[in-house]
Amino acid sequence: VPYIFDGTTTVETNLTIEPGTILSFNAGGRIDVGYSANTTLTATGTATNPIVFTTSNTSPAAGAWRGLFLYQYTTPNSKFEYCNFEYAGYDQEACIYIREVAGATVANCNFRNSSGWAIYLDNGATLSASSTGNTFTNCSLGDIYTYEE
């Protein structure tokens, strides 16, 4: 049974998402992590039991939900491994938007059908060296974008 998110959900405490979890988002839905408190998000699936971030819409389309937003208080220990991100990028944003977080890990993840970027790195954000093995399919604006103010 998927978890269904409507609107913005804010995570300001450590959170672990278990393999096989499905998180479905209504139109414009998103998760904000580490906006005002130190937060570690660990989403570690497996090759055979990935974590899925997707739309709740029964007729999925690119940009159906906004994505995940990791802000400056998200710890560099945060990681996404063996996750599938589908149909995000509402309003030309990204599946994962990372701002001012140096060294989060995104490894062996699949990014599909984003109307924006797969990963958007903003204002000094970087990925860890172990961020490898990702695949990108139909991400309208591109795979990974880095913006410096």
C-alpha positions as CSV (number, residue, x, y, z in Angstrom):
1,V,0.0,0.0,0.0
2,P,1.6,3.3,-1.0
3,Y,1.9,6.3,1.3
4,I,0.0,9.2,-0.4
5,F,1.2,12.8,0.0
6,D,-0.9,15.9,-0.6
7,G,0.7,19.3,-0.6
8,T,4.1,19.9,1.1
9,T,5.3,17.5,3.8
10,T,8.2,18.8,6.0
11,V,10.7,16.4,7.5
12,E,12.8,17.9,10.4
13,T,13.9,14.8,12.1
14,N,15.9,11.8,11.0
15,L,13.9,9.5,8.7
16,T,14.7,6.1,7.2
17,I,12.6,4.8,4.4
18,E,12.6,1.0,4.1
19,P,13.1,-1.1,0.9
20,G,10.0,-1.6,-1.2
21,T,8.2,1.5,0.2
22,I,6.1,3.4,-2.4
23,L,5.5,7.1,-1.9
24,S,2.8,8.5,-4.1
25,F,2.2,12.3,-4.5
26,N,-0.9,14.2,-5.5
27,A,-0.6,17.1,-8.0
28,G,2.0,19.6,-6.7
29,G,3.0,17.3,-3.8
30,R,6.5,17.5,-2.4
31,I,8.7,16.6,0.6
32,D,11.0,19.3,2.2
33,V,13.9,18.0,4.2
34,G,16.2,19.9,6.6
35,Y,14.8,23.4,6.1
36,S,15.3,24.5,9.7
37,A,16.7,21.5,11.7
38,N,19.5,19.0,11.2
39,T,18.0,16.1,9.4
40,T,19.3,12.9,7.9
41,L,17.2,11.1,5.2
42,T,18.1,7.5,4.4
43,A,16.3,5.9,1.6
44,T,18.0,2.6,0.9
45,G,16.2,0.1,-1.3
46,T,17.7,-2.9,-3.0
47,A,18.1,-3.9,-6.7
48,T,15.1,-6.2,-6.4
49,N,13.1,-4.1,-3.9
50,P,13.6,-0.4,-4.7
51,I,12.0,2.5,-3.0
52,V,9.5,4.3,-5.4
53,F,8.7,8.0,-5.5
54,T,5.9,8.6,-8.0
55,T,2.6,10.2,-8.7
56,S,-0.7,9.1,-7.3
57,N,-2.4,10.0,-10.6
58,T,-3.9,7.0,-12.4
59,S,-2.9,8.6,-15.7
60,P,0.8,9.5,-15.0
61,A,2.5,12.3,-16.8
62,A,5.8,14.1,-16.4
63,G,5.5,16.9,-13.8
64,A,2.6,15.4,-11.9
65,W,4.3,16.2,-8.6
66,R,7.1,18.5,-7.5
67,G,9.8,16.3,-6.1
68,L,12.1,16.1,-3.0
69,F,13.8,19.3,-1.7
70,L,16.9,18.9,0.5
71,Y,17.8,22.2,2.2
72,Q,20.9,23.4,4.1
73,Y,20.2,21.5,7.3
74,T,20.1,18.2,5.5
75,T,23.2,16.3,6.6
76,P,25.7,15.0,4.1
77,N,25.0,11.5,5.5
78,S,21.7,11.6,3.7
79,K,21.4,9.0,0.9
80,F,19.2,7.6,-1.8
81,E,20.2,4.1,-3.1
82,Y,18.1,1.9,-5.3
83,C,15.3,4.4,-5.6
84,N,13.0,5.1,-8.6
85,F,11.8,8.6,-9.2
86,E,9.0,8.9,-11.7
87,Y,6.8,11.8,-13.1
88,A,8.3,14.6,-10.9
89,G,9.4,18.0,-12.0
90,Y,6.2,20.0,-11.6
91,D,6.8,23.6,-12.7
92,Q,10.1,22.7,-14.3
93,E,11.7,21.7,-11.0
94,A,13.5,18.4,-10.3
95,C,13.0,14.9,-8.9
96,I,15.6,15.9,-6.3
97,Y,16.5,19.5,-5.6
98,I,19.5,19.9,-3.3
99,R,20.5,23.3,-1.8
100,E,23.7,23.9,0.1
101,V,24.2,20.3,1.0
102,A,27.7,19.0,0.3
103,G,28.1,15.3,-0.2
104,A,24.7,13.6,-0.2
105,T,24.7,10.2,-1.9
106,V,22.4,9.3,-4.9
107,A,23.4,5.9,-6.2
108,N,21.9,3.3,-8.4
109,C,18.7,5.3,-8.8
110,N,16.4,5.5,-11.8
111,F,15.0,8.9,-12.9
112,R,12.1,8.7,-15.4
113,N,9.7,11.1,-17.0
114,S,10.6,14.4,-15.2
115,S,9.3,17.6,-16.7
116,G,12.4,19.3,-15.1
117,W,15.8,18.0,-14.1
118,A,16.5,14.7,-12.5
119,I,18.8,16.3,-9.9
120,Y,19.3,20.0,-9.4
121,L,22.3,21.1,-7.3
122,D,21.9,24.7,-6.0
123,N,24.2,27.1,-4.2
124,G,27.2,24.9,-3.4
125,A,25.4,21.6,-3.3
126,T,27.4,18.5,-4.4
127,L,27.0,14.8,-4.6
128,S,29.3,12.3,-2.9
129,A,31.9,10.5,-4.9
130,S,29.9,7.3,-4.4
131,S,27.0,8.8,-6.4
132,T,27.2,6.4,-9.3
133,G,25.1,3.9,-11.2
134,N,22.2,6.2,-11.8
135,T,20.0,6.1,-15.0
136,F,18.1,8.9,-16.6
137,T,15.2,8.5,-19.0
138,N,13.1,11.3,-20.4
139,C,14.1,14.1,-18.1
140,S,13.0,17.1,-20.1
141,L,15.6,19.6,-18.9
142,G,18.5,17.1,-18.4
143,D,20.1,14.8,-15.9
144,I,22.1,16.8,-13.4
145,Y,22.3,20.6,-13.2
146,T,24.6,22.7,-11.0
147,Y,23.7,26.3,-10.3
148,E,25.9,28.8,-8.4
149,E,24.6,32.1,-7.1
